């Protein structure tokens, strides 16, 4: 009891004395209390994110990518029309057509993502499912669409689809459960 009233300034000087004067068992109990307190503090540091706002942010990001891609697609189409119709410019026209094909494929993928985001629920759950925001001891995962890395409220997130290996391992798990993927051990700290 006497030791619990020490100020934070006295702790560094006190710890070496305590380890010499106390039997190992008491130090071990004391150490466990400190670790328990640190775990409680770490849980308090895990932010509460507004999942509806996060969902809207992802939807807006996808919409922004679609608008950018539409601009490039329209620009390329316009440039194709301006290339002269002589055999001299055939290779340039072919390259432009190939570029249009790739842009169309990207547009299709983004529009599919946009439709999938409309199916993503934003209700809370105690188990990991589509729409869950999973915070592990290593990263933050939003199970929604395969958008990849993004930053929200100054923190790094990974938007992953439920078909990804990471999501497949996490689906159905609860807070406190652990898993290993690619030899990286993670513990689920929070599910929102």
C-alpha positions as CSV (number, residue, x, y, z in Angstrom):
1,X,0.0,0.0,0.0
2,X,2.8,2.3,0.8
3,X,4.2,1.9,-2.7
4,X,1.0,2.8,-4.5
5,X,1.2,6.4,-3.2
6,X,4.6,7.1,-4.8
7,X,4.6,9.9,-7.4
8,X,5.7,9.3,-11.0
9,X,9.0,11.0,-10.2
10,X,9.9,8.6,-7.4
11,X,9.3,5.4,-9.5
12,X,12.6,5.3,-11.4
13,X,14.6,5.6,-8.2
14,X,12.3,3.3,-6.3
15,X,12.2,0.3,-8.6
16,X,15.9,-0.9,-8.2
17,X,15.5,-0.6,-4.4
18,X,12.2,-2.5,-4.5
19,X,13.7,-5.4,-6.5
20,X,16.5,-5.8,-3.9
21,X,14.2,-5.5,-0.8
22,X,11.2,-7.5,-2.0
23,X,11.1,-11.2,-2.6
24,X,10.7,-12.1,-6.3
25,X,7.1,-13.2,-5.7
26,X,6.0,-9.8,-4.7
27,X,7.8,-8.1,-7.5
28,X,6.1,-10.5,-9.9
29,X,2.7,-9.6,-8.5
30,X,3.6,-5.9,-8.7
31,X,4.8,-6.4,-12.3
32,X,1.5,-8.1,-13.2
33,X,-0.5,-5.2,-11.8
34,X,1.6,-2.8,-13.9
35,X,1.0,-4.8,-17.1
36,X,-2.7,-5.0,-16.3
37,X,-2.8,-1.3,-15.9
38,X,-0.9,-0.8,-19.2
39,X,-3.4,-3.1,-21.0
40,X,-6.3,-1.0,-19.7
41,X,-4.5,2.2,-20.9
42,X,-3.9,0.7,-24.3
43,X,-7.6,-0.2,-24.7
44,X,-8.4,3.4,-23.7
45,X,-6.1,4.6,-26.5
46,X,-8.0,2.7,-29.2
47,X,-10.1,5.3,-30.8
48,X,-13.8,5.0,-31.4
49,X,-14.4,5.7,-35.0
50,X,-17.7,6.7,-36.5
51,X,-18.3,3.8,-38.9
52,X,-21.0,5.6,-40.9
53,X,-18.5,8.5,-41.5
54,X,-15.8,5.9,-42.4
55,X,-18.2,4.2,-44.9
56,X,-19.1,7.6,-46.5
57,X,-15.4,8.4,-46.7
58,X,-14.7,5.2,-48.6
59,X,-17.7,5.8,-50.9
60,X,-16.5,9.3,-51.6
61,X,-13.0,8.1,-52.3
62,X,-14.3,5.6,-54.8
63,X,-16.5,8.3,-56.4
64,X,-13.4,10.6,-56.6
65,X,-11.5,7.9,-58.4
66,X,-14.3,7.4,-60.8
67,X,-14.4,11.1,-61.6
68,X,-10.7,11.2,-62.2
69,X,-10.8,8.1,-64.4
70,X,-13.7,9.6,-66.4
71,X,-11.6,12.7,-67.0
72,X,-8.7,10.6,-68.4
73,X,-11.0,8.5,-70.4
74,X,-12.7,11.5,-72.0
75,X,-9.3,13.1,-72.6
76,X,-8.0,10.0,-74.3
77,X,-11.1,9.6,-76.5
78,X,-10.9,13.2,-77.6
79,X,-7.2,12.8,-78.4
80,X,-8.0,9.7,-80.5
81,X,-10.5,11.7,-82.6
82,X,-7.8,14.3,-83.3
83,X,-5.2,11.8,-84.6
84,X,-5.1,12.0,-88.4
85,X,-6.6,9.0,-90.2
86,X,-3.5,8.1,-92.2
87,X,-1.5,4.9,-92.0
88,X,1.4,6.9,-90.6
89,X,-0.5,7.3,-87.3
90,X,-1.9,3.7,-87.0
91,X,0.5,2.7,-84.2
92,X,-0.5,5.7,-82.1
93,X,-4.2,5.0,-82.6
94,X,-3.6,1.4,-81.5
95,X,-1.8,2.5,-78.4
96,X,-4.7,4.9,-77.6
97,X,-7.3,2.2,-78.1
98,X,-5.3,-0.1,-75.8
99,X,-5.2,2.7,-73.2
100,X,-9.0,3.2,-73.6
101,X,-9.5,-0.5,-73.0
102,X,-7.4,-0.5,-69.8
103,X,-9.3,2.6,-68.6
104,X,-12.6,0.9,-69.3
105,X,-11.5,-2.1,-67.3
106,X,-10.5,0.1,-64.3
107,X,-13.9,2.0,-64.6
108,X,-15.8,-1.3,-64.5
109,X,-13.8,-2.4,-61.4
110,X,-14.5,0.9,-59.6
111,X,-18.2,0.9,-60.5
112,X,-18.4,-2.7,-59.2
113,X,-16.8,-1.5,-55.9
114,X,-19.3,1.3,-55.7
115,X,-22.2,-1.1,-56.0
116,X,-20.6,-3.4,-53.4
117,X,-20.2,-0.5,-51.0
118,X,-24.0,-0.1,-51.1
119,X,-24.3,-3.6,-49.7
120,X,-21.9,-3.0,-46.9
121,X,-23.7,-2.6,-43.6
122,X,-22.6,-0.1,-41.0
123,X,-24.2,-1.8,-38.0
124,X,-22.0,-2.8,-35.1
125,X,-21.5,-6.5,-34.3
126,X,-19.5,-8.5,-31.7
127,X,-18.2,-10.8,-34.5
128,X,-16.2,-9.8,-37.6
129,X,-18.4,-9.6,-40.7
130,X,-18.8,-7.6,-43.9
131,X,-18.9,-4.0,-42.8
132,X,-16.9,-4.5,-39.6
133,X,-14.0,-2.2,-38.7
134,X,-11.5,-4.5,-37.1
135,X,-8.7,-3.0,-35.0
136,X,-5.8,-5.4,-34.3
137,X,-2.6,-4.8,-32.5
138,X,-0.9,-4.2,-35.9
139,X,-3.4,-2.4,-38.1
140,X,-7.0,-1.3,-38.8
141,X,-9.1,-3.2,-41.4
142,X,-12.4,-2.2,-42.9
143,X,-14.1,-5.2,-44.4
144,X,-15.8,-3.7,-47.4
145,X,-14.2,-3.5,-50.8
146,X,-10.7,-4.0,-52.1
147,X,-9.7,-0.3,-52.0
148,X,-6.4,-0.9,-50.2
149,X,-4.6,1.5,-47.9
150,X,-6.1,4.9,-47.1
151,X,-5.8,7.5,-44.3
152,X,-8.8,8.6,-42.2
153,X,-8.7,11.0,-39.3
154,X,-4.9,10.8,-39.5
155,X,-4.8,7.0,-39.1
156,X,-3.9,4.3,-41.6
157,X,-6.6,1.9,-42.6
158,X,-6.8,-1.0,-45.1
159,X,-10.1,-1.5,-46.9
160,X,-10.2,-5.2,-47.8
161,X,-12.9,-7.3,-49.5
162,X,-14.3,-10.4,-47.8
163,X,-12.6,-12.5,-50.4
164,X,-9.1,-11.5,-49.3
165,X,-7.0,-14.0,-47.2
166,X,-7.0,-11.5,-44.3
167,X,-10.8,-11.2,-44.2
168,X,-11.3,-14.9,-44.6
169,X,-9.2,-15.5,-41.5
170,X,-10.9,-12.8,-39.4
171,X,-14.5,-13.5,-40.4
172,X,-16.5,-14.8,-37.4
173,X,-13.8,-13.9,-34.8
174,X,-14.5,-11.8,-31.7
175,X,-12.5,-9.3,-29.7
176,X,-9.5,-10.8,-28.0
177,X,-9.1,-13.7,-30.5
178,X,-5.8,-14.1,-32.3
179,X,-4.7,-15.2,-35.7
180,X,-1.6,-15.6,-37.9
181,X,-1.3,-14.8,-41.5
182,X,2.0,-14.9,-43.4
183,X,3.8,-15.6,-40.1
184,X,2.5,-12.3,-38.6
185,X,0.6,-12.8,-35.4
186,X,-2.3,-10.4,-34.7
187,X,-4.8,-10.0,-31.9
188,X,-8.2,-8.4,-32.5
189,X,-8.5,-5.5,-30.0
190,X,-11.7,-4.0,-31.1
191,X,-14.6,-4.6,-33.6
192,X,-16.8,-1.7,-34.5
